[in-house]
Amino acid sequence: MKRQRAFRSLGRLPKHKFAMLRNMVTSLIKHERIETTLPKAKEMKKLAENMVTHAKKGTLHRRRLAARFVREKPMVVKLFEILGPRYQDRDGGYTRILKLSKRRLGDNAPMAIIEYVDRPGEVRAARPPQKRKEAQNLKEVLQSVGIQPLTNSEVDAMTNDVGEPMEIDEVSKDPLK
């Protein structure tokens, strides 16, 4: 009976295939966007997302697991200090694959671009994660934008003697004069 395989063979021996995928994941961390064939991009997506999950956890053990896989030490630092915190509120889906309409010239292979979402300068913004969409109340939303809500004493100072809201010109005047 035919069983499912964990990875495509990609026309290579297993050692060569995993060496190539490690190099490609390192390049993806470095450039945050690379162009490759569609089957390679689909295989690399699993590994790249796993590396971001390691970075989100941030423990020493996870750092050592990532360092075993990623080829360059500065890319491990970038993974844990930039990419991990960037995706802290996203539960997966850190990469996207965009299929290109033009095939490769030599062998007519389908080409694709694989990139990290939520990166600076991206053309199409990703959907915000559910945690960012859920706002508990207006006070938290205002504070996340940097607006401090008014206190009760400030609201009382903005009403006149009758209890009606004052006009904006009246509020800007000094009430002690």
N, C-alpha and C positions, 0 to 999 in steps of 0.2 A: 504494500500500500504506500502511495506517495505521501510523504510527510512535508510539512512546511519547513523551510530553511530560515535561519535567523537572518542571514545576509545574502544578497545577490553575489554571484561569483565575480561579476564584472570582467570576465575573461582573464583572470589572473590567479596565481596561486595564493593561498591564504596569507602567507607572510607578506607578499608583495602588496596585496589588497589592503591589509591593515596598515602597512607602512604608508601607502598612498593616502588613505583616509585620515591618518594622524597628521600628515603634512597638510592636507586640505583643511582640517579643523583648525590647525595652527594659523594657516593663512586667513581663514574666516575670522578668527579672533583678532588678528592683526589689522585687516582691512575692513572688517564688518560687512563686506559684500564681495562675492567672487562669482565668476562666470565659469560654468563647467557643463558637462553633459547631464541630462535629466536623471538617468539612473544613478550616477555618482552623487548628485545633489540629494536624491531621496535617501540614499544610504547614509550620507554625511549628516543629514538632518537629525537622525536619531542620536548620533554621537555628539553633535554640537549642543543639542538640547540637554543631554546628560551632563556635559561640562558646565553649563549654566546652572543646572540644579546643584552640582557640587559647589559652585561659587556662592549660591544663595545660602546654603547651609553654613559655609564659612569655617568649619572646624579644621583642626590640624590634619585629621585623618582625611577629610575631603580634599584638602589642599595637596596632600601627598598623592592621593589617587589621581587628581588632575595633573600633577607634575609628572606622573608616570606616562601620561598619555600625550600631553602637549609638548612639542619639541623644544620650545624656547622659554627660558625662565622669565624674560620680560612679559611674555604673553600670559604666563600664569599670574603674574602680578596684575596685569590689566584685567584678566578674567575675574579675579577676586576683589579688586578695588574699584573697577568701573562697571563691568557687566553684571556682577552679582547684585550690587545695590540698585542698579537700574531696573532690574526685573523682580525686585523683592515682593511687589504686590501682584505679580502676574503668575497664575498657576499653569505654566506650560504655554506652548505656542510662542517661543522666543524667536523662531526663525520663520521666514516665508520663502517659498519657491515660486519664482515667476518664470513661466515658460516663454521662451523667445520664439518668434515666428520664423526666423531665419535659421536653417540647419547649418551644421558645420560643412565647410566646403569640401574637405578631403573625403570623408566617409559618410556624409549625409546624416550624421548623428543629431538627434534632437538636443538642442541646447537650452540651458536654464540659468537663471541667476538665483543664487541663494544669499539671503541677507538677514541680518538681525532686525527685528521690528523695534519701534520706539527709539531709533537712533537719530542723532541730529542730522538735518539735511535730507531726510528721506522724502521721496516724491509723494507717496501715498501713505497717510497715517493709518496705523493699525487701530482696530477697535479698542477702546479703553477696557481694562479688566474690570470685572464685576466689583471688586473691592473699591475701585476709584469711583464707580457709578453710584454706589450706595452712600448717601450722605444722611447721617442720623438726624441732624436738625440744622436749622438756619445758622445758629451760632457757630457750629463747626465749619460750615461752608464759608462763612465770612472770615473766620480766623485762618482758614487754609489759603484764602486769597490775600490776607494781610489787612483786613478791615476789622477794627475793634468795635464790637457792638456798644451802643450807648448804655450808660447806667441810668438808674431811675432818677437820680438827682439831675443829670444832664437833660433828661426828658422833661422834668418839672421846670427847669430853667427856660425851656423853649416854649412853654405855654404862658399866656398872659394872665391877668388877674381874673378874667371871666372863665378860664379853663379851656379856651379855644387855642388851637395851634397858631403861633405867631407867624407872620410873613418872614421870608428869608432876610429882607432888609432890616427888620426889627431885631432878629436874632444876632445879626452881625454888629449892631450897636451895643455899646456898653450899657447894661441895665442900671449901673450905679450912678450915671450922670443925670 
